[in-house]
Amino acid sequence: MPAAPPALAPAGRFPGFMGNPPPTPQHADPRVVVFGYHDIGVACLEAVRERGGNIVAVVTHEDDPGETIWFASLAHAAASRGIPVRAPENPNGAAFVEYIRGLQPDLILSCYYRQLLGPGLLEIPRLGAVNVHGSLLPKYRGRAPANWALVHGETLTGVTVHYMDERADHGDIIAQRSVPIAVEDTALTLSRKLTAAARAALRETYPLIASGRAPRVPQNHAAATRFGRRRPADGRIEWRASAWQIYNLVRAVTHPFPGAFTYWKGRRVLVWEARPPRERRSAHPPGQVLGANAAGCLEVATGGGILEIARLQVGRGSEIDGAEFAAAVSCGGGTGPVFDGAGGEAG
């Protein structure tokens, strides 16, 4: 098994140093091109600037009009600092590769850039290409690692700084920083933790990368897990799953993501917030609404335990709490309707 990569100390000190990381050598002023997007893209831009990096261009994406843009704009952050910004449809096209080559970058840095960089780009910088990924590689390679980690009920994730090769999230590891996942974390709160960790990790490792002295620890590819992009349809609740599995799905896709959903009388019901499940059992069929509890949560039987729903939304209506839904469907004196995870929209 490959040796473990260096773990970054929580106090912000890189193992092996007596004090803070050494500054970038005065004779070294590497030209950096940043490929990035999202909050982590902005955080990494700032980390490199804080360490004296010479960022000569930023490459990012045009915002998708079908996506809720809840995160910071790397394009705006770069432009406001006088850094040239490009957003090509295909960064691996011959003309764009030549544009990057003309910038004579010493280093390419990728931070949540959504396209794979091909060999034409990767071969340009003398210091190589480095990626910042939102998981502890080799686990959770691919897209949406924070959401997938929550879906699977992980209690620990983190960020990995690694060299890039032609395969996604596959190259040698420079360093990693762990991020604990609290039971109440959602994709939004976990994303904020990962953004802070990414900034700290890159700030600590950048002097080594810029001087060509960064460690290279091969990944254990046999232990790798891979996940693709999550889509709104992936939020459908399967009530035969356990209460914990459903709870994890709800917190993985709640605001600002599309939400976990089920159906009632042919209408889509979005479940925006639930409570961590308690050790309780129910003899009722999965999806059976049991009523509201004293905390105002709607209790629903699952394939293993009872899910307590705090906030939900029927169709295009307003968000309501569990007690309001229970009162609306008149289940105060007993069990109520059954949610249908496989249902469809009524007209």
PyMOL commands that set and color helices and strands:
alter all, ss='L'
color gray80, all
select helices_A, chain A and resi 38-50+74-79+94-102+119-122+145-151+187-210+221-223+232-235+243-253+322-328
alter helices_A, ss='H'
color red, helices_A
select strands_A, chain A and resi 31-36+54-59+85-86+107-111+129-133+141-142+156-163+173-180+226-227+260-264+267-275+289-292+298-301+306-314+319-321
alter strands_A, ss='S'
color yellow, strands_A
deselect
rebuild
show_as cartoon
